[in-house]
Amino acid sequence: METVDTAARPRPNGDAKPTPDRPDVLARAHLVDAAKPGMEGLALWLVSHGLDVTGSIEPADQDGAAATRLREAGVGVVVGFDARNVREDRTCVVWSGVVAAPHPELNQELKLPVLARAHALASLTAGFGPQLVVVSGSHDTATAAAVLAAALNDGRTGWILNAPSQNRTPGHGGDRRLVVDLCPDTTTHESAPLRSWNNYRPSTANPHRRPQPSVTLITTASRNAPHFEDTIEALNAATNLARSSTTVVLPLWDKGATIVHERLTDRPDPNVAVVTVGLDESADVWVLTPRWLGGEHLLTLRYQGVQHQFTVAVIGRHHALAACAAIATALVAGEDPQTVATRLAAFRGVTRSLAMLGTQCGITMADSRARHPREIAQDVTAARMLTEGNVIVALEPDGIARTSAHADELGAALGDADLALLLPVATPLSGHDGPDPLDAVERAAVRVLGDGAVHRVRSGPYQPGPEQRIVEMATEGDLVLVVGTGQAERLGPRVLDRLTPTGAPGADRP
């Protein structure tokens, strides 16, 4: 089956009108799938600035927390996808790039400008008046962006995040500055049959406009299909963004960020200040070993010859280091260290970023939105410090395209687990003619865990569902880490409900 990538490079529709090059293109935007990560934050920020926003959501999301936040903020939410949802008074349609077939709200007869989410953010941030602070990377930005937004939250700072912190929304207005998570890895991207979709590709708007941030934090730069097919593509994107920034912050524990640093120093630009964050004293911001306190991390940073300490509610060394990079960025942006420490004391972690869901019958459930193999491996390793029992990982790989490209790495990412349960690949595609990439993930997982340790959820009327399989696999003292972005998002709470004895008030949840 011929396929074409719909994720990052939508082609112009020949019948579509060109998008006007003016700030008010988003004045009355309609957002497709507005409850999804990345889209919700954009919708909430736009409406908080008095703009008229409508958005469509999937029926499965209509009673969820995101839909509630959108409605309460004043977004005109409609359930289901229909061309009639795009009203004549709209100035544009924004989509996430997550379309696997002709879509009624993109192929609308009004021929309104259609912006991919990345281009909507570019239009919003290009020439942004107040201070613009961005977090970017091929993946692994959610924790850093959420911590940075909290560290800079002075009552006049706004943010557009892909994942909200536990006690905040992913989008918030502010007139002093704006924090934006530019990571493209917000949701499942796929390919569609060429003949059924090529004539309906949405137009792009100002695709070459780039933000010019005051401060940029680049967390990672590596291959992440389908967004970056190879590491060179990711490095080039990171370098271009860095060179358009006034100040760029680079954590040297990431190999890609280190290469970006080498590129910038080999050809220095006097208009770009480069700040390094590292684990030894040669870095501009020296991060001492994070200390786990049993519910939060104590972080120690040395900046401009002075040592500062911060307590941040994140789990796992990798999330602690992401928080360190965010704190370093806040300090570089001119924030007072003590003020940052006070703000971060109210931070409660990032939703679904290795978050604890609760314990029932001695079995603890944890949750992760990780998609990239490195993120998954880091979360699995971190789960080890949360239990003395077995670590059981229920993995729902993200997308046919990504799973096919990273199958061996995804299987190997489960190496620190005791048992693994593989769920069907999450995809918006209604059919797939090629081999199931989960087969390759299973083979790779068996190589690191052994035959008896890897199981699959099979579809069929007499096959047990994932909740039942988890209950059968787990015993008292075990920790179950659910990883994924489709059905996995609802799986953890369902397992806890199943484990709750009849008549009991519910699971012991944080």
C-alpha positions as CSV (number, residue, x, y, z in Angstrom):
1,M,0.0,0.0,0.0
2,E,1.4,3.4,-1.0
3,T,1.5,5.8,1.9
4,V,2.3,9.4,2.4
5,D,3.4,11.1,5.6
6,T,0.8,13.4,7.0
7,A,2.6,14.3,10.2
8,A,4.9,17.2,9.6
9,R,4.8,18.2,5.9
10,P,1.2,18.8,4.8
11,R,1.1,19.9,1.1
12,P,-0.9,22.8,-0.2
13,N,-4.4,22.0,-1.5
14,G,-4.5,23.7,-4.9
15,D,-8.1,25.0,-4.3
16,A,-7.3,26.5,-0.8
17,K,-6.9,30.2,-0.3
18,P,-3.5,31.5,0.9
19,T,-3.3,32.3,4.5
20,P,-3.1,36.0,5.2
21,D,0.2,37.0,6.8
22,R,-1.2,38.8,9.7
23,P,-1.5,38.2,13.5
24,D,-5.3,37.9,13.4
25,V,-5.3,34.7,11.4
26,L,-6.0,33.0,14.8
27,A,-8.6,35.5,15.9
28,R,-11.5,33.1,15.4
29,A,-9.8,29.8,15.1
30,H,-11.5,26.4,14.9
31,L,-9.4,23.6,16.4
32,V,-9.8,20.0,15.2
33,D,-9.5,17.5,18.1
34,A,-9.1,20.3,20.6
35,A,-9.0,18.0,23.6
36,K,-5.7,16.3,22.5
37,P,-2.3,17.1,24.0
38,G,-0.9,20.3,22.5
39,M,-4.2,21.4,21.0
40,E,-5.8,22.0,24.4
41,G,-3.0,24.2,25.6
42,L,-3.2,26.3,22.4
43,A,-7.0,26.6,22.7
44,L,-6.9,27.7,26.3
45,W,-4.2,30.3,25.6
46,L,-6.1,31.8,22.7
47,V,-9.4,32.1,24.6
48,S,-7.6,33.5,27.7
49,H,-6.6,36.4,25.4
50,G,-10.1,37.1,24.5
51,L,-10.1,35.3,21.2
52,D,-13.2,33.5,19.9
53,V,-12.3,29.8,19.7
54,T,-14.3,26.7,18.7
55,G,-13.1,23.2,18.8
56,S,-14.3,19.7,17.9
57,I,-13.6,16.7,20.1
58,E,-14.0,12.9,19.9
59,P,-17.1,11.5,21.5
60,A,-14.9,9.4,23.8
61,D,-13.4,12.7,25.2
62,Q,-16.6,14.6,25.8
63,D,-16.8,13.8,29.5
64,G,-13.1,14.0,30.1
65,A,-11.1,16.6,32.1
66,A,-9.8,18.3,29.0
67,A,-13.3,18.9,27.6
68,T,-14.4,20.2,30.9
69,R,-11.5,22.7,31.0
70,L,-12.2,23.8,27.5
71,R,-15.9,24.4,28.1
72,E,-15.2,26.3,31.4
73,A,-12.7,28.5,29.7
74,G,-15.2,29.5,27.1
75,V,-14.2,27.4,24.1
76,G,-17.2,26.5,21.9
77,V,-16.9,22.7,22.1
78,V,-18.7,20.4,19.6
79,V,-18.7,16.6,19.8
80,G,-17.8,14.7,16.7
81,F,-16.3,15.8,13.4
82,D,-18.4,17.4,10.7
83,A,-17.8,20.0,8.1
84,R,-20.7,22.0,9.6
85,N,-18.6,22.5,12.7
86,V,-16.5,25.0,10.8
87,R,-18.6,28.1,10.8
88,E,-18.4,30.8,8.2
89,D,-17.1,33.3,10.8
90,R,-14.0,31.3,11.4
91,T,-10.6,32.8,10.3
92,C,-8.7,29.5,10.1
93,V,-8.8,25.8,11.0
94,V,-6.0,24.3,13.1
95,W,-5.2,20.6,13.1
96,S,-2.6,18.6,15.0
97,G,-1.2,16.7,12.0
98,V,-3.0,13.6,13.3
99,V,-5.1,12.8,10.2
100,A,-5.1,9.3,8.6
101,A,-7.7,9.9,6.0
102,P,-9.7,12.7,4.4
103,H,-11.2,14.7,7.2
104,P,-14.5,16.6,6.9
105,E,-13.3,19.6,8.9
106,L,-10.1,20.0,6.8
107,N,-11.8,19.4,3.5
108,Q,-14.4,22.1,4.2
109,E,-16.1,24.0,1.4
110,L,-15.4,27.3,3.0
111,K,-11.7,26.9,1.9
112,L,-10.5,28.6,5.0
113,P,-6.8,28.7,5.8
114,V,-5.7,25.4,7.3
115,L,-2.8,25.5,9.7
116,A,-0.9,22.6,11.2
117,R,-0.5,23.1,14.9
118,A,3.3,23.7,14.4
119,H,2.5,26.5,12.0
120,A,-0.2,28.0,14.2
121,L,2.5,28.2,17.0
122,A,4.9,29.7,14.5
123,S,2.4,32.4,13.5
124,L,1.6,33.1,17.1
125,T,5.2,33.4,18.3
126,A,6.9,35.0,15.3
127,G,7.5,38.6,16.2
128,F,6.0,37.9,19.7
129,G,6.2,41.2,21.7
130,P,6.7,40.1,25.3
131,Q,9.5,37.8,26.3
132,L,9.2,34.4,24.6
133,V,10.7,31.3,26.3
134,V,10.5,28.0,24.5
135,V,11.3,24.4,25.2
136,S,12.1,22.3,22.2
137,G,13.6,18.9,21.3
138,S,13.0,15.8,19.3
139,H,11.2,14.4,22.3
140,D,11.4,14.5,26.2
141,T,10.2,18.1,26.7
142,A,7.0,17.7,28.7
143,T,8.5,17.7,32.2
144,A,11.0,20.5,31.4
145,A,8.3,22.7,30.0
146,A,5.9,22.2,32.9
147,V,8.6,22.8,35.5
148,L,9.7,25.9,33.6
149,A,6.2,27.3,33.4
150,A,5.9,26.8,37.2
151,A,9.3,28.4,37.9
152,L,8.4,31.5,35.9
153,N,4.8,31.7,37.1
154,D,4.7,35.3,38.5
155,G,1.0,35.9,37.7
156,R,1.9,37.6,34.4
157,T,3.4,34.6,32.6
158,G,1.4,32.5,30.1
159,W,2.1,29.1,28.8
160,I,1.1,26.6,26.1
161,L,2.1,23.1,27.2
162,N,1.7,19.6,25.8
163,A,1.2,18.2,29.2
164,P,-0.1,20.1,32.2
165,S,1.3,19.8,35.7
166,Q,-1.0,18.0,38.2
167,N,-2.6,21.2,39.6
168,R,-2.6,23.5,36.5
169,T,-4.0,23.7,33.0
170,P,-1.9,23.2,29.8
171,G,-2.8,26.7,28.6
172,H,-2.8,30.0,30.4
173,G,-2.7,33.7,29.4
174,G,-0.2,36.3,30.6
175,D,1.0,39.7,29.3
176,R,4.6,39.6,30.4
177,R,6.0,36.5,28.8
178,L,5.0,33.2,27.2
179,V,6.4,29.7,27.7
180,V,5.8,27.3,24.8
181,D,6.5,23.6,24.5
182,L,7.5,23.3,20.8
183,C,8.0,19.5,20.8
184,P,6.2,18.0,17.8
185,D,5.7,14.8,19.7
186,T,2.2,15.6,21.0
187,T,0.1,12.8,19.7
188,T,-0.1,9.8,17.3
189,H,0.9,10.7,13.8
190,E,0.3,8.3,10.9
191,S,0.3,7.8,7.2
192,A,-2.7,7.4,4.9
193,P,-3.2,5.7,1.5
194,L,-1.9,8.1,-1.1
195,R,-4.8,7.8,-3.6
196,S,-7.5,8.4,-0.9
197,W,-5.9,11.4,0.7
198,N,-3.5,13.2,-1.7
199,N,-6.2,15.4,-3.2
200,Y,-7.3,16.6,0.2
201,R,-4.1,17.5,1.8
202,P,-4.5,20.7,3.9
203,S,-2.6,23.9,3.0
204,T,0.2,25.2,5.2
205,A,0.3,28.7,6.4
206,N,3.7,30.6,6.5
207,P,5.6,27.4,7.0
208,H,8.9,29.2,7.0
209,R,8.1,31.6,9.8
210,R,10.1,30.8,12.9
211,P,9.9,32.0,16.4
212,Q,12.6,34.2,17.7
213,P,12.7,33.3,21.4
214,S,14.3,35.3,24.1
215,V,15.4,32.1,25.7
216,T,15.4,28.5,24.3
217,L,15.9,25.3,26.1
218,I,16.7,22.4,23.8
219,T,16.3,19.1,25.7
220,T,17.1,16.5,23.1
221,A,18.1,16.1,19.4
222,S,17.9,12.6,18.0
223,R,15.9,10.4,15.6
224,N,12.2,10.2,16.4
225,A,10.2,8.9,13.5
226,P,8.0,10.1,11.9
227,H,8.9,13.6,13.0
228,F,12.7,13.3,12.5
229,E,13.6,10.4,10.2
230,D,17.3,10.5,11.3
231,T,19.4,12.3,13.8
232,I,20.8,14.8,11.3
233,E,17.3,16.1,10.6
234,A,16.7,16.6,14.4
235,L,20.1,18.3,14.8
236,N,19.5,20.7,12.0
237,A,16.1,21.7,13.4
238,A,17.6,22.2,16.9
239,T,20.5,24.2,15.5
240,N,18.2,26.5,13.4
241,L,16.0,27.3,16.4
242,A,19.1,27.9,18.5
243,R,20.5,30.4,16.0
244,S,17.2,32.3,16.0
245,S,17.3,32.7,19.8
246,T,18.9,35.4,21.9
247,T,20.0,32.8,24.5
248,V,20.0,29.0,24.2
249,V,20.4,26.6,27.1
250,L,21.8,23.1,26.3
251,P,21.9,20.2,28.8
252,L,25.2,18.3,28.0
253,W,23.9,15.0,29.3
254,D,22.1,14.6,26.0
255,K,24.4,13.6,23.1
256,G,22.3,15.6,20.6
257,A,22.4,18.8,22.6
258,T,26.1,18.4,23.0
259,I,26.5,18.2,19.2
260,V,24.3,21.3,18.8
261,H,26.7,23.0,21.3
262,E,29.7,22.0,19.2
263,R,28.0,23.4,16.1
264,L,27.2,26.7,17.7
265,T,30.7,27.1,19.2
266,D,32.4,26.1,15.9
267,R,30.6,28.9,14.1
268,P,29.8,31.4,16.9
269,D,27.1,34.0,16.4
270,P,27.7,37.1,18.6
271,N,23.9,37.6,18.8
272,V,23.3,34.2,20.4
273,A,24.4,33.5,24.0
274,V,25.1,29.8,24.6
275,V,24.6,28.4,28.2
276,T,25.5,24.8,29.1
277,V,24.0,22.7,31.9
278,G,26.0,19.7,32.9
279,L,27.0,17.2,35.6
280,D,30.5,18.6,36.1
281,E,31.9,21.9,37.1
282,S,33.0,22.8,33.5
283,A,29.3,23.6,32.6
284,D,27.9,27.1,33.0
285,V,25.3,25.7,35.3
286,W,26.7,22.8,37.3
287,V,24.1,20.2,38.4
288,L,25.1,18.1,41.4
289,T,23.7,14.6,41.8
290,P,19.9,14.8,42.3
291,R,18.9,13.3,45.7
292,W,15.7,11.3,45.9
293,L,13.7,12.1,49.1
294,G,11.0,9.4,48.7
295,G,8.4,11.6,47.1
296,E,10.4,14.4,45.5
297,H,13.9,15.3,44.4
298,L,16.3,17.7,46.1
299,L,18.1,19.4,43.3
300,T,21.3,21.4,43.7
301,L,22.6,23.8,41.0
302,R,25.7,26.0,41.0
303,Y,25.3,29.1,38.9
304,Q,27.6,32.1,38.7
305,G,29.6,30.8,41.6
306,V,26.6,30.4,44.0
307,Q,25.0,27.1,45.0
308,H,21.2,26.9,45.1
309,Q,18.8,24.1,46.2
310,F,15.3,23.3,45.0
311,T,12.8,20.6,45.9
312,V,10.7,19.4,43.0
313,A,8.0,16.7,42.9
314,V,9.2,14.5,40.1
315,I,10.0,10.8,40.0
316,G,13.1,9.3,38.3
317,R,16.5,10.7,37.7
318,H,15.7,11.6,34.1
319,H,12.8,13.7,35.1
320,A,14.9,15.3,37.9
321,L,17.5,16.3,35.3
322,A,14.8,17.7,33.0
323,A,13.7,19.8,36.0
324,C,17.3,20.9,36.5
325,A,17.5,22.1,32.9
326,A,14.2,24.0,33.4
327,I,15.5,25.7,36.6
328,A,18.7,26.6,34.9
329,T,16.7,28.2,32.1
330,A,14.7,30.2,34.6
331,L,17.9,31.5,36.3
332,V,19.4,32.4,32.9
333,A,16.1,34.3,32.2
334,G,16.9,36.4,35.2
335,E,14.7,34.9,37.9
336,D,15.6,35.1,41.6
337,P,16.6,31.6,42.8
338,Q,14.7,31.9,46.1
339,T,11.6,33.0,44.2
340,V,11.9,30.0,41.9
341,A,12.3,27.6,44.8
342,T,9.1,29.0,46.4
343,R,7.1,28.7,43.2
344,L,8.3,25.1,42.7
345,A,7.3,24.1,46.2
346,A,3.7,24.2,44.8
347,F,4.6,22.1,41.8
348,R,2.9,18.6,41.9
349,G,4.4,16.8,39.0
350,V,3.3,16.4,35.4
351,T,0.2,14.5,34.4
352,R,1.1,11.0,33.2
353,S,4.8,11.6,33.4
354,L,5.6,8.7,35.6
355,A,2.7,9.6,37.9
356,M,1.5,7.4,40.7
357,L,-2.2,6.5,40.4
358,G,-2.7,4.6,43.7
359,T,-2.4,1.2,45.4
360,Q,-5.1,-1.5,45.8
361,C,-4.6,-5.0,47.3
362,G,-0.9,-4.2,47.6
363,I,-0.5,-3.6,43.9
364,T,0.6,-0.1,42.9
365,M,-0.3,1.5,39.6
366,A,1.8,4.1,37.8
367,D,1.2,6.0,34.6
368,S,3.4,7.2,31.7
369,R,2.7,9.0,28.5
370,A,6.1,8.1,27.0
371,R,6.3,7.4,23.3
372,H,10.0,7.5,22.3
373,P,12.0,4.3,23.2
374,R,14.5,6.3,25.4
375,E,11.6,7.9,27.4
376,I,10.1,4.5,27.9
377,A,13.4,2.9,29.0
378,Q,14.0,5.7,31.5
379,D,10.5,5.4,33.0
380,V,10.9,1.6,33.3
381,T,14.3,2.0,35.0
382,A,12.9,4.7,37.4
383,A,10.0,2.5,38.3
384,R,12.5,0.1,39.9
385,M,13.1,2.5,42.8
386,L,9.4,2.6,43.6
387,T,9.0,-1.1,44.6
388,E,10.8,-4.1,46.0
389,G,8.4,-6.4,44.1
390,N,8.2,-7.0,40.4
391,V,7.9,-4.2,37.8
392,I,5.2,-5.1,35.3
393,V,5.1,-2.9,32.2
394,A,1.9,-2.7,30.1
395,L,3.1,-1.1,26.9
396,E,0.8,0.3,24.2
397,P,3.2,1.4,21.3
398,D,2.3,4.6,19.6
399,G,1.4,4.5,15.9
400,I,2.2,2.1,13.1
401,A,4.8,4.4,11.6
402,R,6.7,5.0,14.9
403,T,6.5,1.4,16.0
404,S,7.7,0.1,12.7
405,A,10.7,2.5,12.7
406,H,11.6,1.9,16.4
407,A,10.5,-1.7,17.0
408,D,13.8,-3.1,18.2
409,E,14.4,-0.1,20.5
410,L,10.9,-0.3,21.9
411,G,11.4,-4.0,22.8
412,A,14.8,-3.3,24.3
413,A,13.4,-0.4,26.3
414,L,11.6,-3.0,28.5
415,G,14.8,-4.5,29.7
416,D,14.5,-3.4,33.3
417,A,11.0,-4.9,33.7
418,D,10.3,-8.3,35.2
419,L,7.2,-8.9,33.1
420,A,5.8,-7.1,30.0
421,L,2.3,-7.0,28.6
422,L,2.1,-5.7,25.0
423,L,-1.1,-4.0,24.0
424,P,-2.1,-3.5,20.3
425,V,-0.5,-0.5,18.6
426,A,-2.4,2.7,19.1
427,T,-3.3,4.1,15.7
428,P,-6.1,6.2,14.0
429,L,-5.8,4.0,10.9
430,S,-8.8,1.8,10.3
431,G,-6.7,-0.8,8.4
432,H,-3.1,-1.7,7.8
433,D,-2.0,-4.0,5.0
434,G,1.6,-4.5,6.2
435,P,2.9,-6.8,9.0
436,D,2.0,-6.0,12.5
437,P,5.0,-4.1,13.9
438,L,4.1,-5.4,17.4
439,D,5.6,-8.7,16.3
440,A,9.0,-7.1,16.0
441,V,8.6,-5.4,19.4
442,E,7.7,-8.7,20.9
443,R,10.8,-10.5,19.5
444,A,13.0,-7.7,20.7
445,A,11.4,-7.8,24.2
446,V,11.8,-11.6,24.4
447,R,15.5,-11.2,23.7
448,V,16.0,-9.1,26.8
449,L,13.4,-10.6,29.1
450,G,13.0,-14.2,28.0
451,D,10.1,-16.1,26.6
452,G,7.9,-16.5,29.6
453,A,8.2,-12.8,30.6
454,V,6.5,-11.3,27.5
455,H,2.8,-11.5,26.9
456,R,0.3,-10.0,24.4
457,V,-3.2,-8.8,24.6
458,R,-5.1,-10.6,21.9
459,S,-8.4,-9.3,20.3
460,G,-11.4,-11.6,20.1
461,P,-14.6,-12.4,21.9
462,Y,-13.1,-15.0,24.2
463,Q,-9.8,-13.2,24.9
464,P,-9.2,-11.6,28.3
465,G,-8.9,-7.8,28.2
466,P,-5.8,-5.9,29.4
467,E,-7.3,-5.2,32.8
468,Q,-7.9,-8.9,33.5
469,R,-4.4,-9.8,32.2
470,I,-2.8,-7.3,34.5
471,V,-4.8,-8.6,37.5
472,E,-3.7,-12.1,36.7
473,M,0.0,-11.2,36.4
474,A,0.4,-8.9,39.4
475,T,0.7,-9.9,43.0
476,E,1.0,-8.0,46.3
477,G,4.1,-5.8,46.3
478,D,4.3,-5.4,42.5
479,L,4.2,-2.2,40.6
480,V,2.4,-2.0,37.3
481,L,3.6,0.8,34.9
482,V,1.1,1.5,32.2
483,V,2.8,3.2,29.2
484,G,0.9,4.6,26.2
485,T,-1.4,7.3,24.9
486,G,-4.5,5.5,23.5
487,Q,-6.5,3.1,25.7
488,A,-3.5,3.0,28.1
489,E,-4.6,6.4,29.3
490,R,-7.7,4.9,30.9
491,L,-6.2,1.5,31.8
492,G,-4.6,2.3,35.1
493,P,-7.8,3.6,36.8
494,R,-9.8,0.7,35.4
495,V,-7.3,-1.8,36.9
496,L,-7.5,-0.1,40.3
497,D,-11.3,-0.3,40.1
498,R,-11.2,-4.0,39.3
499,L,-8.9,-4.6,42.2
500,T,-11.2,-2.7,44.6
501,P,-13.1,-5.2,46.8
502,T,-16.9,-5.1,46.5
503,G,-18.2,-2.6,48.9
504,A,-14.9,-0.9,49.6
505,P,-14.7,2.9,49.3
506,G,-12.1,2.8,46.5
507,A,-8.4,2.5,46.0
508,D,-5.8,4.3,48.1
509,R,-5.1,7.0,45.5
510,P,-2.8,10.0,45.9
